[in-house]
Amino acid sequence: MEPLVQQTNGHIKELTPEEARALFDQEARQHFGMSGQAFIVAWEAGQFDHDPDQPDLINLIMMLPTVKALFE
């Protein structure tokens, strides 16, 4: 699995799987008030279907292919 990348001060930092999981969890908690695992369950249950174009939601969805297996 390829790591997520995070741009910092003009440089790209590759994240370890643990860092990727922590970042996803942090973003889910900050923007949706739930853990990363709870976000994945809610997403798969269709709980965000009413407004799928939210920028914060799109950012998390883009991370799903990389982090989903880290929460299993």
mmCIF file as Biopython writes it, N, C-alpha, C and O atoms, coordinates in Angstrom:
data_model
#
loop_
_atom_site.group_PDB
_atom_site.id
_atom_site.type_symbol
_atom_site.label_atom_id
_atom_site.label_alt_id
_atom_site.label_comp_id
_atom_site.label_asym_id
_atom_site.label_entity_id
_atom_site.label_seq_id
_atom_site.pdbx_PDB_ins_code
_atom_site.Cartn_x
_atom_site.Cartn_y
_atom_site.Cartn_z
_atom_site.occupancy
_atom_site.B_iso_or_equiv
_atom_site.auth_seq_id
_atom_site.auth_asym_id
_atom_site.pdbx_PDB_model_num
ATOM 1   N N  . MET A ? 1  ? 0.846   -1.176 0.000  1.0 0.0 1  A 1 
ATOM 2   C CA . MET A ? 1  ? 0.000   0.000  0.000  1.0 0.0 1  A 1 
ATOM 3   C C  . MET A ? 1  ? 0.889   1.236  0.000  1.0 0.0 1  A 1 
ATOM 4   O O  . MET A ? 1  ? 1.841   1.326  0.776  1.0 0.0 1  A 1 
ATOM 5   N N  . GLU A ? 2  ? 0.576   2.181  -0.868 1.0 0.0 2  A 1 
ATOM 6   C CA . GLU A ? 2  ? 1.347   3.404  -0.920 1.0 0.0 2  A 1 
ATOM 7   C C  . GLU A ? 2  ? 0.955   4.309  0.243  1.0 0.0 2  A 1 
ATOM 8   O O  . GLU A ? 2  ? -0.223  4.389  0.593  1.0 0.0 2  A 1 
ATOM 9   N N  . PRO A ? 3  ? 1.926   4.989  0.844  1.0 0.0 3  A 1 
ATOM 10  C CA . PRO A ? 3  ? 1.597   5.895  1.948  1.0 0.0 3  A 1 
ATOM 11  C C  . PRO A ? 3  ? 0.941   7.167  1.429  1.0 0.0 3  A 1 
ATOM 12  O O  . PRO A ? 3  ? 1.138   7.555  0.277  1.0 0.0 3  A 1 
ATOM 13  N N  . LEU A ? 4  ? 0.171   7.803  2.278  1.0 0.0 4  A 1 
ATOM 14  C CA . LEU A ? 4  ? -0.345  9.132  1.953  1.0 0.0 4  A 1 
ATOM 15  C C  . LEU A ? 4  ? 0.826   10.092 1.976  1.0 0.0 4  A 1 
ATOM 16  O O  . LEU A ? 4  ? 1.852   9.814  2.595  1.0 0.0 4  A 1 
ATOM 17  N N  . VAL A ? 5  ? 0.677   11.210 1.308  1.0 0.0 5  A 1 
ATOM 18  C CA . VAL A ? 5  ? 1.720   12.225 1.354  1.0 0.0 5  A 1 
ATOM 19  C C  . VAL A ? 5  ? 1.136   13.496 1.932  1.0 0.0 5  A 1 
ATOM 20  O O  . VAL A ? 5  ? -0.050  13.787 1.772  1.0 0.0 5  A 1 
ATOM 21  N N  . GLN A ? 6  ? 1.975   14.235 2.595  1.0 0.0 6  A 1 
ATOM 22  C CA . GLN A ? 6  ? 1.556   15.489 3.194  1.0 0.0 6  A 1 
ATOM 23  C C  . GLN A ? 6  ? 2.582   16.538 2.800  1.0 0.0 6  A 1 
ATOM 24  O O  . GLN A ? 6  ? 3.780   16.339 3.000  1.0 0.0 6  A 1 
ATOM 25  N N  . GLN A ? 7  ? 2.125   17.650 2.242  1.0 0.0 7  A 1 
ATOM 26  C CA . GLN A ? 7  ? 3.046   18.702 1.817  1.0 0.0 7  A 1 
ATOM 27  C C  . GLN A ? 7  ? 3.326   19.619 2.997  1.0 0.0 7  A 1 
ATOM 28  O O  . GLN A ? 7  ? 2.404   20.102 3.654  1.0 0.0 7  A 1 
ATOM 29  N N  . THR A ? 8  ? 4.596   19.852 3.258  1.0 0.0 8  A 1 
ATOM 30  C CA . THR A ? 8  ? 5.002   20.707 4.358  1.0 0.0 8  A 1 
ATOM 31  C C  . THR A ? 8  ? 6.119   21.626 3.888  1.0 0.0 8  A 1 
ATOM 32  O O  . THR A ? 8  ? 7.153   21.152 3.418  1.0 0.0 8  A 1 
ATOM 33  N N  . ASN A ? 9  ? 5.925   22.918 4.009  1.0 0.0 9  A 1 
ATOM 34  C CA . ASN A ? 9  ? 6.947   23.898 3.643  1.0 0.0 9  A 1 
ATOM 35  C C  . ASN A ? 9  ? 7.532   23.658 2.252  1.0 0.0 9  A 1 
ATOM 36  O O  . ASN A ? 9  ? 8.742   23.763 2.051  1.0 0.0 9  A 1 
ATOM 37  N N  . GLY A ? 10 ? 6.674   23.338 1.313  1.0 0.0 10 A 1 
ATOM 38  C CA . GLY A ? 10 ? 7.129   23.126 -0.046 1.0 0.0 10 A 1 
ATOM 39  C C  . GLY A ? 10 ? 7.741   21.761 -0.307 1.0 0.0 10 A 1 
ATOM 40  O O  . GLY A ? 10 ? 8.176   21.483 -1.425 1.0 0.0 10 A 1 
ATOM 41  N N  . HIS A ? 11 ? 7.780   20.914 0.697  1.0 0.0 11 A 1 
ATOM 42  C CA . HIS A ? 11 ? 8.319   19.572 0.548  1.0 0.0 11 A 1 
ATOM 43  C C  . HIS A ? 11 ? 7.198   18.565 0.754  1.0 0.0 11 A 1 
ATOM 44  O O  . HIS A ? 11 ? 6.227   18.844 1.458  1.0 0.0 11 A 1 
ATOM 45  N N  . ILE A ? 12 ? 7.332   17.410 0.147  1.0 0.0 12 A 1 
ATOM 46  C CA . ILE A ? 12 ? 6.336   16.355 0.321  1.0 0.0 12 A 1 
ATOM 47  C C  . ILE A ? 12 ? 6.905   15.322 1.273  1.0 0.0 12 A 1 
ATOM 48  O O  . ILE A ? 12 ? 8.024   14.841 1.095  1.0 0.0 12 A 1 
ATOM 49  N N  . LYS A ? 13 ? 6.128   14.991 2.278  1.0 0.0 13 A 1 
ATOM 50  C CA . LYS A ? 13 ? 6.545   14.000 3.263  1.0 0.0 13 A 1 
ATOM 51  C C  . LYS A ? 13 ? 5.670   12.765 3.099  1.0 0.0 13 A 1 
ATOM 52  O O  . LYS A ? 13 ? 4.443   12.858 3.153  1.0 0.0 13 A 1 
ATOM 53  N N  . GLU A ? 14 ? 6.292   11.617 2.900  1.0 0.0 14 A 1 
ATOM 54  C CA . GLU A ? 14 ? 5.534   10.380 2.832  1.0 0.0 14 A 1 
ATOM 55  C C  . GLU A ? 14 ? 5.177   9.967  4.251  1.0 0.0 14 A 1 
ATOM 56  O O  . GLU A ? 14 ? 6.014   10.013 5.153  1.0 0.0 14 A 1 
ATOM 57  N N  . LEU A ? 15 ? 3.928   9.564  4.440  1.0 0.0 15 A 1 
ATOM 58  C CA . LEU A ? 15 ? 3.474   9.141  5.752  1.0 0.0 15 A 1 
ATOM 59  C C  . LEU A ? 15 ? 3.577   7.630  5.892  1.0 0.0 15 A 1 
ATOM 60  O O  . LEU A ? 15 ? 3.345   6.883  4.941  1.0 0.0 15 A 1 
ATOM 61  N N  . THR A ? 16 ? 3.922   7.202  7.078  1.0 0.0 16 A 1 
ATOM 62  C CA . THR A ? 16 ? 3.890   5.776  7.368  1.0 0.0 16 A 1 
ATOM 63  C C  . THR A ? 16 ? 2.414   5.379  7.488  1.0 0.0 16 A 1 
ATOM 64  O O  . THR A ? 16 ? 1.556   6.252  7.624  1.0 0.0 16 A 1 
ATOM 65  N N  . PRO A ? 17 ? 2.110   4.097  7.441  1.0 0.0 17 A 1 
ATOM 66  C CA . PRO A ? 17 ? 0.714   3.682  7.642  1.0 0.0 17 A 1 
ATOM 67  C C  . PRO A ? 17 ? 0.133   4.202  8.963  1.0 0.0 17 A 1 
ATOM 68  O O  . PRO A ? 17 ? -1.033  4.593  9.019  1.0 0.0 17 A 1 
ATOM 69  N N  . GLU A ? 18 ? 0.933   4.206  10.001 1.0 0.0 18 A 1 
ATOM 70  C CA . GLU A ? 18 ? 0.460   4.701  11.300 1.0 0.0 18 A 1 
ATOM 71  C C  . GLU A ? 18 ? 0.146   6.198  11.247 1.0 0.0 18 A 1 
ATOM 72  O O  . GLU A ? 18 ? -0.848  6.652  11.813 1.0 0.0 18 A 1 
ATOM 73  N N  . GLU A ? 19 ? 1.001   6.956  10.562 1.0 0.0 19 A 1 
ATOM 74  C CA . GLU A ? 19 ? 0.765   8.393  10.416 1.0 0.0 19 A 1 
ATOM 75  C C  . GLU A ? 19 ? -0.466  8.654  9.557  1.0 0.0 19 A 1 
ATOM 76  O O  . GLU A ? 19 ? -1.245  9.563  9.846  1.0 0.0 19 A 1 
ATOM 77  N N  . ALA A ? 20 ? -0.644  7.859  8.498  1.0 0.0 20 A 1 
ATOM 78  C CA . ALA A ? 20 ? -1.803  8.015  7.624  1.0 0.0 20 A 1 
ATOM 79  C C  . ALA A ? 20 ? -3.090  7.748  8.399  1.0 0.0 20 A 1 
ATOM 80  O O  . ALA A ? 20 ? -4.061  8.494  8.277  1.0 0.0 20 A 1 
ATOM 81  N N  . ARG A ? 21 ? -3.094  6.689  9.190  1.0 0.0 21 A 1 
ATOM 82  C CA . ARG A ? 21 ? -4.268  6.362  10.002 1.0 0.0 21 A 1 
ATOM 83  C C  . ARG A ? 21 ? -4.557  7.485  11.001 1.0 0.0 21 A 1 
ATOM 84  O O  . ARG A ? 21 ? -5.707  7.887  11.174 1.0 0.0 21 A 1 
ATOM 85  N N  . ALA A ? 22 ? -3.517  7.985  11.650 1.0 0.0 22 A 1 
ATOM 86  C CA . ALA A ? 22 ? -3.691  9.061  12.626 1.0 0.0 22 A 1 
ATOM 87  C C  . ALA A ? 22 ? -4.221  10.328 11.960 1.0 0.0 22 A 1 
ATOM 88  O O  . ALA A ? 22 ? -5.092  10.998 12.515 1.0 0.0 22 A 1 
ATOM 89  N N  . LEU A ? 23 ? -3.709  10.662 10.783 1.0 0.0 23 A 1 
ATOM 90  C CA . LEU A ? 23 ? -4.177  11.846 10.063 1.0 0.0 23 A 1 
ATOM 91  C C  . LEU A ? 23 ? -5.651  11.709 9.677  1.0 0.0 23 A 1 
ATOM 92  O O  . LEU A ? 23 ? -6.433  12.642 9.860  1.0 0.0 23 A 1 
ATOM 93  N N  . PHE A ? 24 ? -6.023  10.555 9.149  1.0 0.0 24 A 1 
ATOM 94  C CA . PHE A ? 24 ? -7.411  10.309 8.768  1.0 0.0 24 A 1 
ATOM 95  C C  . PHE A ? 24 ? -8.320  10.407 9.990  1.0 0.0 24 A 1 
ATOM 96  O O  . PHE A ? 24 ? -9.379  11.032 9.934  1.0 0.0 24 A 1 
ATOM 97  N N  . ASP A ? 25 ? -7.906  9.795  11.079 1.0 0.0 25 A 1 
ATOM 98  C CA . ASP A ? 25 ? -8.691  9.825  12.305 1.0 0.0 25 A 1 
ATOM 99  C C  . ASP A ? 25 ? -8.835  11.260 12.813 1.0 0.0 25 A 1 
ATOM 100 O O  . ASP A ? 25 ? -9.922  11.669 13.221 1.0 0.0 25 A 1 
ATOM 101 N N  . GLN A ? 26 ? -7.761  12.010 12.788 1.0 0.0 26 A 1 
ATOM 102 C CA . GLN A ? 26 ? -7.776  13.409 13.231 1.0 0.0 26 A 1 
ATOM 103 C C  . GLN A ? 26 ? -8.742  14.243 12.382 1.0 0.0 26 A 1 
ATOM 104 O O  . GLN A ? 26 ? -9.526  15.029 12.914 1.0 0.0 26 A 1 
ATOM 105 N N  . GLU A ? 27 ? -8.676  14.064 11.066 1.0 0.0 27 A 1 
ATOM 106 C CA . GLU A ? 27 ? -9.551  14.821 10.172 1.0 0.0 27 A 1 
ATOM 107 C C  . GLU A ? 27 ? -11.020 14.448 10.367 1.0 0.0 27 A 1 
ATOM 108 O O  . GLU A ? 27 ? -11.891 15.319 10.351 1.0 0.0 27 A 1 
ATOM 109 N N  . ALA A ? 28 ? -11.292 13.166 10.550 1.0 0.0 28 A 1 
ATOM 110 C CA . ALA A ? 28 ? -12.674 12.725 10.778 1.0 0.0 28 A 1 
ATOM 111 C C  . ALA A ? 28 ? -13.209 13.320 12.080 1.0 0.0 28 A 1 
ATOM 112 O O  . ALA A ? 28 ? -14.354 13.770 12.136 1.0 0.0 28 A 1 
ATOM 113 N N  . ARG A ? 29 ? -12.389 13.323 13.114 1.0 0.0 29 A 1 
ATOM 114 C CA . ARG A ? 29 ? -12.820 13.884 14.406 1.0 0.0 29 A 1 
ATOM 115 C C  . ARG A ? 29 ? -13.026 15.395 14.303 1.0 0.0 29 A 1 
ATOM 116 O O  . ARG A ? 29 ? -14.011 15.929 14.815 1.0 0.0 29 A 1 
ATOM 117 N N  . GLN A ? 30 ? -12.098 16.077 13.643 1.0 0.0 30 A 1 
ATOM 118 C CA . GLN A ? 30 ? -12.176 17.534 13.538 1.0 0.0 30 A 1 
ATOM 119 C C  . GLN A ? 30 ? -13.393 17.988 12.733 1.0 0.0 30 A 1 
ATOM 120 O O  . GLN A ? 30 ? -14.088 18.921 13.136 1.0 0.0 30 A 1 
ATOM 121 N N  . HIS A ? 31 ? -13.655 17.341 11.607 1.0 0.0 31 A 1 
ATOM 122 C CA . HIS A ? 31 ? -14.692 17.825 10.704 1.0 0.0 31 A 1 
ATOM 123 C C  . HIS A ? 31 ? -16.056 17.169 10.902 1.0 0.0 31 A 1 
ATOM 124 O O  . HIS A ? 31 ? -17.081 17.751 10.545 1.0 0.0 31 A 1 
ATOM 125 N N  . PHE A ? 32 ? -16.077 15.968 11.467 1.0 0.0 32 A 1 
ATOM 126 C CA . PHE A ? 32 ? -17.353 15.257 11.587 1.0 0.0 32 A 1 
ATOM 127 C C  . PHE A ? 32 ? -17.636 14.738 12.987 1.0 0.0 32 A 1 
ATOM 128 O O  . PHE A ? 32 ? -18.667 14.107 13.216 1.0 0.0 32 A 1 
ATOM 129 N N  . GLY A ? 33 ? -16.735 14.994 13.925 1.0 0.0 33 A 1 
ATOM 130 C CA . GLY A ? 33 ? -16.969 14.614 15.309 1.0 0.0 33 A 1 
ATOM 131 C C  . GLY A ? 33 ? -17.036 13.121 15.546 1.0 0.0 33 A 1 
ATOM 132 O O  . GLY A ? 33 ? -17.735 12.663 16.450 1.0 0.0 33 A 1 
ATOM 133 N N  . MET A ? 34 ? -16.311 12.356 14.737 1.0 0.0 34 A 1 
ATOM 134 C CA . MET A ? 34 ? -16.306 10.908 14.901 1.0 0.0 34 A 1 
ATOM 135 C C  . MET A ? 34 ? -14.924 10.368 14.557 1.0 0.0 34 A 1 
ATOM 136 O O  . MET A ? 34 ? -14.144 11.012 13.855 1.0 0.0 34 A 1 
ATOM 137 N N  . SER A ? 35 ? -14.638 9.181  15.061 1.0 0.0 35 A 1 
ATOM 138 C CA . SER A ? 35 ? -13.351 8.558  14.776 1.0 0.0 35 A 1 
ATOM 139 C C  . SER A ? 35 ? -13.261 8.187  13.294 1.0 0.0 35 A 1 
ATOM 140 O O  . SER A ? 35 ? -14.262 8.188  12.578 1.0 0.0 35 A 1 
ATOM 141 N N  . GLY A ? 36 ? -12.070 7.876  12.859 1.0 0.0 36 A 1 
ATOM 142 C CA . GLY A ? 36 ? -11.887 7.430  11.484 1.0 0.0 36 A 1 
ATOM 143 C C  . GLY A ? 36 ? -12.672 6.166  11.201 1.0 0.0 36 A 1 
ATOM 144 O O  . GLY A ? 36 ? -13.287 6.034  10.142 1.0 0.0 36 A 1 
ATOM 145 N N  . GLN A ? 37 ? -12.653 5.233  12.145 1.0 0.0 37 A 1 
ATOM 146 C CA . GLN A ? 37 ? -13.396 3.980  11.981 1.0 0.0 37 A 1 
ATOM 147 C C  . GLN A ? 37 ? -14.895 4.265  11.881 1.0 0.0 37 A 1 
ATOM 148 O O  . GLN A ? 37 ? -15.578 3.707  11.022 1.0 0.0 37 A 1 
ATOM 149 N N  . ALA A ? 38 ? -15.407 5.129  12.758 1.0 0.0 38 A 1 
ATOM 150 C CA . ALA A ? 38 ? -16.830 5.470  12.721 1.0 0.0 38 A 1 
ATOM 151 C C  . ALA A ? 38 ? -17.192 6.174  11.418 1.0 0.0 38 A 1 
ATOM 152 O O  . ALA A ? 38 ? -18.281 5.972  10.881 1.0 0.0 38 A 1 
ATOM 153 N N  . PHE A ? 39 ? -16.277 7.001  10.909 1.0 0.0 39 A 1 
ATOM 154 C CA . PHE A ? 39 ? -16.520 7.682  9.642  1.0 0.0 39 A 1 
ATOM 155 C C  . PHE A ? 39 ? -16.667 6.666  8.514  1.0 0.0 39 A 1 
ATOM 156 O O  . PHE A ? 39 ? -17.579 6.776  7.695  1.0 0.0 39 A 1 
ATOM 157 N N  . ILE A ? 40 ? -15.777 5.682  8.466  1.0 0.0 40 A 1 
ATOM 158 C CA . ILE A ? 40 ? -15.843 4.667  7.412  1.0 0.0 40 A 1 
ATOM 159 C C  . ILE A ? 40 ? -17.166 3.922  7.468  1.0 0.0 40 A 1 
ATOM 160 O O  . ILE A ? 40 ? -17.793 3.692  6.434  1.0 0.0 40 A 1 
ATOM 161 N N  . VAL A ? 41 ? -17.592 3.546  8.660  1.0 0.0 41 A 1 
ATOM 162 C CA . VAL A ? 41 ? -18.875 2.843  8.826  1.0 0.0 41 A 1 
ATOM 163 C C  . VAL A ? 41 ? -20.025 3.732  8.362  1.0 0.0 41 A 1 
ATOM 164 O O  . VAL A ? 41 ? -20.918 3.276  7.648  1.0 0.0 41 A 1 
ATOM 165 N N  . ALA A ? 42 ? -20.002 5.003  8.768  1.0 0.0 42 A 1 
ATOM 166 C CA . ALA A ? 42 ? -21.066 5.941  8.379  1.0 0.0 42 A 1 
ATOM 167 C C  . ALA A ? 42 ? -21.076 6.154  6.866  1.0 0.0 42 A 1 
ATOM 168 O O  . ALA A ? 42 ? -22.145 6.200  6.258  1.0 0.0 42 A 1 
ATOM 169 N N  . TRP A ? 43 ? -19.905 6.283  6.256  1.0 0.0 43 A 1 
ATOM 170 C CA . TRP A ? 43 ? -19.808 6.471  4.810  1.0 0.0 43 A 1 
ATOM 171 C C  . TRP A ? 43 ? -20.400 5.276  4.077  1.0 0.0 43 A 1 
ATOM 172 O O  . TRP A ? 43 ? -21.196 5.434  3.151  1.0 0.0 43 A 1 
ATOM 173 N N  . GLU A ? 44 ? -20.008 4.092  4.497  1.0 0.0 44 A 1 
ATOM 174 C CA . GLU A ? 44 ? -20.490 2.888  3.830  1.0 0.0 44 A 1 
ATOM 175 C C  . GLU A ? 44 ? -21.988 2.665  4.044  1.0 0.0 44 A 1 
ATOM 176 O O  . GLU A ? 44 ? -22.633 1.995  3.237  1.0 0.0 44 A 1 
ATOM 177 N N  . ALA A ? 45 ? -22.544 3.217  5.121  1.0 0.0 45 A 1 
ATOM 178 C CA . ALA A ? 45 ? -23.976 3.106  5.396  1.0 0.0 45 A 1 
ATOM 179 C C  . ALA A ? 45 ? -24.781 4.176  4.653  1.0 0.0 45 A 1 
ATOM 180 O O  . ALA A ? 45 ? -26.009 4.191  4.725  1.0 0.0 45 A 1 
ATOM 181 N N  . GLY A ? 46 ? -24.088 5.073  3.939  1.0 0.0 46 A 1 
ATOM 182 C CA . GLY A ? 46 ? -24.781 6.095  3.161  1.0 0.0 46 A 1 
ATOM 183 C C  . GLY A ? 46 ? -25.208 7.313  3.952  1.0 0.0 46 A 1 
ATOM 184 O O  . GLY A ? 46 ? -26.082 8.059  3.508  1.0 0.0 46 A 1 
ATOM 185 N N  . GLN A ? 47 ? -24.615 7.531  5.108  1.0 0.0 47 A 1 
ATOM 186 C CA . GLN A ? 47 ? -25.033 8.644  5.954  1.0 0.0 47 A 1 
ATOM 187 C C  . GLN A ? 47 ? -24.622 10.016 5.432  1.0 0.0 47 A 1 
ATOM 188 O O  . GLN A ? 47 ? -25.067 11.034 5.962  1.0 0.0 47 A 1 
ATOM 189 N N  . PHE A ? 48 ? -23.791 10.059 4.416  1.0 0.0 48 A 1 
ATOM 190 C CA . PHE A ? 48 ? -23.375 11.340 3.847  1.0 0.0 48 A 1 
ATOM 191 C C  . PHE A ? 48 ? -23.950 11.562 2.457  1.0 0.0 48 A 1 
ATOM 192 O O  . PHE A ? 48 ? -23.567 12.510 1.772  1.0 0.0 48 A 1 
ATOM 193 N N  . ASP A ? 49 ? -24.866 10.697 2.035  1.0 0.0 49 A 1 
ATOM 194 C CA . ASP A ? 49 ? -25.436 10.794 0.692  1.0 0.0 49 A 1 
ATOM 195 C C  . ASP A ? 49 ? -26.216 12.084 0.457  1.0 0.0 49 A 1 
ATOM 196 O O  . ASP A ? 49 ? -26.351 12.516 -0.688 1.0 0.0 49 A 1 
ATOM 197 N N  . HIS A ? 50 ? -26.729 12.703 1.509  1.0 0.0 50 A 1 
ATOM 198 C CA . HIS A ? 50 ? -27.541 13.913 1.357  1.0 0.0 50 A 1 
ATOM 199 C C  . HIS A ? 50 ? -26.723 15.121 0.888  1.0 0.0 50 A 1 
ATOM 200 O O  . HIS A ? 50 ? -27.277 16.031 0.272  1.0 0.0 50 A 1 
ATOM 201 N N  . ASP A ? 51 ? -25.424 15.143 1.167  1.0 0.0 51 A 1 
ATOM 202 C CA . ASP A ? 51 ? -24.584 16.278 0.769  1.0 0.0 51 A 1 
ATOM 203 C C  . ASP A ? 51 ? -23.155 15.790 0.493  1.0 0.0 51 A 1 
ATOM 204 O O  . ASP A ? 51 ? -22.245 16.093 1.266  1.0 0.0 51 A 1 
ATOM 205 N N  . PRO A ? 52 ? -22.948 15.045 -0.587 1.0 0.0 52 A 1 
ATOM 206 C CA . PRO A ? 52 ? -21.634 14.441 -0.835 1.0 0.0 52 A 1 
ATOM 207 C C  . PRO A ? 52 ? -20.574 15.412 -1.363 1.0 0.0 52 A 1 
ATOM 208 O O  . PRO A ? 52 ? -19.418 15.023 -1.529 1.0 0.0 52 A 1 
ATOM 209 N N  . ASP A ? 53 ? -20.944 16.657 -1.628 1.0 0.0 53 A 1 
ATOM 210 C CA . ASP A ? 53 ? -19.996 17.601 -2.220 1.0 0.0 53 A 1 
ATOM 211 C C  . ASP A ? 53 ? -19.302 18.504 -1.211 1.0 0.0 53 A 1 
ATOM 212 O O  . ASP A ? 53 ? -18.673 19.488 -1.599 1.0 0.0 53 A 1 
ATOM 213 N N  . GLN A ? 54 ? -19.402 18.191 0.067  1.0 0.0 54 A 1 
ATOM 214 C CA . GLN A ? 54 ? -18.723 18.989 1.083  1.0 0.0 54 A 1 
ATOM 215 C C  . GLN A ? 54 ? -17.209 18.838 0.920  1.0 0.0 54 A 1 
ATOM 216 O O  . GLN A ? 54 ? -16.723 17.712 0.819  1.0 0.0 54 A 1 
ATOM 217 N N  . PRO A ? 55 ? -16.453 19.930 0.892  1.0 0.0 55 A 1 
ATOM 218 C CA . PRO A ? 55 ? -14.996 19.819 0.725  1.0 0.0 55 A 1 
ATOM 219 C C  . PRO A ? 55 ? -14.334 18.921 1.778  1.0 0.0 55 A 1 
ATOM 220 O O  . PRO A ? 55 ? -13.455 18.129 1.439  1.0 0.0 55 A 1 
ATOM 221 N N  . ASP A ? 56 ? -14.740 19.033 3.042  1.0 0.0 56 A 1 
ATOM 222 C CA . ASP A ? 56 ? -14.139 18.201 4.083  1.0 0.0 56 A 1 
ATOM 223 C C  . ASP A ? 56 ? -14.449 16.730 3.852  1.0 0.0 56 A 1 
ATOM 224 O O  . ASP A ? 56 ? -13.609 15.866 4.106  1.0 0.0 56 A 1 
ATOM 225 N N  . LEU A ? 57 ? -15.636 16.448 3.379  1.0 0.0 57 A 1 
ATOM 226 C CA . LEU A ? 57 ? -16.027 15.070 3.085  1.0 0.0 57 A 1 
ATOM 227 C C  . LEU A ? 57 ? -15.214 14.535 1.906  1.0 0.0 57 A 1 
ATOM 228 O O  . LEU A ? 57 ? -14.730 13.404 1.943  1.0 0.0 57 A 1 
ATOM 229 N N  . ILE A ? 58 ? -15.070 15.333 0.885  1.0 0.0 58 A 1 
ATOM 230 C CA . ILE A ? 58 ? -14.310 14.917 -0.296 1.0 0.0 58 A 1 
ATOM 231 C C  . ILE A ? 58 ? -12.867 14.600 0.083  1.0 0.0 58 A 1 
ATOM 232 O O  . ILE A ? 58 ? -12.303 13.618 -0.400 1.0 0.0 58 A 1 
ATOM 233 N N  . ASN A ? 59 ? -12.265 15.421 0.943  1.0 0.0 59 A 1 
ATOM 234 C CA . ASN A ? 59 ? -10.883 15.166 1.366  1.0 0.0 59 A 1 
ATOM 235 C C  . ASN A ? 59 ? -10.753 13.809 2.043  1.0 0.0 59 A 1 
ATOM 236 O O  . ASN A ? 59 ? -9.799  13.077 1.779  1.0 0.0 59 A 1 
ATOM 237 N N  . LEU A ? 60 ? -11.699 13.464 2.911  1.0 0.0 60 A 1 
ATOM 238 C CA . LEU A ? 60 ? -11.636 12.168 3.591  1.0 0.0 60 A 1 
ATOM 239 C C  . LEU A ? 60 ? -11.896 11.022 2.624  1.0 0.0 60 A 1 
ATOM 240 O O  . LEU A ? 60 ? -11.245 9.980  2.703  1.0 0.0 60 A 1 
ATOM 241 N N  . ILE A ? 61 ? -12.836 11.210 1.721  1.0 0.0 61 A 1 
ATOM 242 C CA . ILE A ? 61 ? -13.157 10.159 0.755  1.0 0.0 61 A 1 
ATOM 243 C C  . ILE A ? 61 ? -11.942 9.872  -0.129 1.0 0.0 61 A 1 
ATOM 244 O O  . ILE A ? 61 ? -11.697 8.721  -0.490 1.0 0.0 61 A 1 
ATOM 245 N N  . MET A ? 62 ? -11.189 10.902 -0.473 1.0 0.0 62 A 1 
ATOM 246 C CA . MET A ? 62 ? -10.000 10.699 -1.298 1.0 0.0 62 A 1 
ATOM 247 C C  . MET A ? 62 ? -8.939  9.879  -0.560 1.0 0.0 62 A 1 
ATOM 248 O O  . MET A ? 62 ? -8.123  9.209  -1.193 1.0 0.0 62 A 1 
ATOM 249 N N  . MET A ? 63 ? -8.946  9.931  0.762  1.0 0.0 63 A 1 
ATOM 250 C CA . MET A ? 63 ? -7.989  9.159  1.551  1.0 0.0 63 A 1 
ATOM 251 C C  . MET A ? 63 ? -8.420  7.703  1.742  1.0 0.0 63 A 1 
ATOM 252 O O  . MET A ? 63 ? -7.590  6.848  2.051  1.0 0.0 63 A 1 
ATOM 253 N N  . LEU A ? 64 ? -9.705  7.418  1.562  1.0 0.0 64 A 1 
ATOM 254 C CA . LEU A ? 64 ? -10.224 6.081  1.864  1.0 0.0 64 A 1 
ATOM 255 C C  . LEU A ? 64 ? -9.474  4.922  1.203  1.0 0.0 64 A 1 
ATOM 256 O O  . LEU A ? 64 ? -9.180  3.944  1.889  1.0 0.0 64 A 1 
ATOM 257 N N  . PRO A ? 65 ? -9.154  4.979  -0.072 1.0 0.0 65 A 1 
ATOM 258 C CA . PRO A ? 65 ? -8.468  3.822  -0.674 1.0 0.0 65 A 1 
ATOM 259 C C  . PRO A ? 65 ? -7.148  3.477  0.018  1.0 0.0 65 A 1 
ATOM 260 O O  . PRO A ? 65 ? -6.747  2.314  0.046  1.0 0.0 65 A 1 
ATOM 261 N N  . THR A ? 66 ? -6.484  4.470  0.567  1.0 0.0 66 A 1 
ATOM 262 C CA . THR A ? 66 ? -5.217  4.237  1.223  1.0 0.0 66 A 1 
ATOM 263 C C  . THR A ? 66 ? -5.372  3.793  2.675  1.0 0.0 66 A 1 
ATOM 264 O O  . THR A ? 66 ? -4.614  2.944  3.143  1.0 0.0 66 A 1 
ATOM 265 N N  . VAL A ? 67 ? -6.344  4.356  3.393  1.0 0.0 67 A 1 
ATOM 266 C CA . VAL A ? 67 ? -6.426  4.103  4.837  1.0 0.0 67 A 1 
ATOM 267 C C  . VAL A ? 67 ? -7.449  3.066  5.262  1.0 0.0 67 A 1 
ATOM 268 O O  . VAL A ? 67 ? -7.371  2.555  6.379  1.0 0.0 67 A 1 
ATOM 269 N N  . LYS A ? 68 ? -8.393  2.746  4.418  1.0 0.0 68 A 1 
ATOM 270 C CA . LYS A ? 68 ? -9.476  1.846  4.836  1.0 0.0 68 A 1 
ATOM 271 C C  . LYS A ? 68 ? -8.957  0.540  5.439  1.0 0.0 68 A 1 
ATOM 272 O O  . LYS A ? 68 ? -9.445  0.105  6.482  1.0 0.0 68 A 1 
ATOM 273 N N  . ALA A ? 69 ? -7.995  -0.074 4.808  1.0 0.0 69 A 1 
ATOM 274 C CA . ALA A ? 69 ? -7.454  -1.339 5.307  1.0 0.0 69 A 1 
ATOM 275 C C  . ALA A ? 69 ? -6.755  -1.167 6.658  1.0 0.0 69 A 1 
ATOM 276 O O  . ALA A ? 69 ? -6.636  -2.130 7.416  1.0 0.0 69 A 1 
ATOM 277 N N  . LEU A ? 70 ? -6.299  0.026  6.961  1.0 0.0 70 A 1 
ATOM 278 C CA . LEU A ? 70 ? -5.623  0.268  8.239  1.0 0.0 70 A 1 
ATOM 279 C C  . LEU A ? 70 ? -6.598  0.244  9.414  1.0 0.0 70 A 1 
ATOM 280 O O  . LEU A ? 70 ? -6.177  0.117  10.563 1.0 0.0 70 A 1 
ATOM 281 N N  . PHE A ? 71 ? -7.887  0.363  9.138  1.0 0.0 71 A 1 
ATOM 282 C CA . PHE A ? 71 ? -8.894  0.376  10.195 1.0 0.0 71 A 1 
ATOM 283 C C  . PHE A ? 71 ? -9.580  -0.976 10.359 1.0 0.0 71 A 1 
ATOM 284 O O  . PHE A ? 71 ? -10.461 -1.121 11.206 1.0 0.0 71 A 1 
ATOM 285 N N  . GLU A ? 72 ? -9.194  -1.955 9.571  1.0 0.0 72 A 1 
ATOM 286 C CA . GLU A ? 72 ? -9.837  -3.269 9.650  1.0 0.0 72 A 1 
ATOM 287 C C  . GLU A ? 72 ? -9.145  -4.157 10.650 1.0 0.0 72 A 1 
ATOM 288 O O  . GLU A ? 72 ? -9.554  -5.301 10.846 1.0 0.0 72 A 1 
#
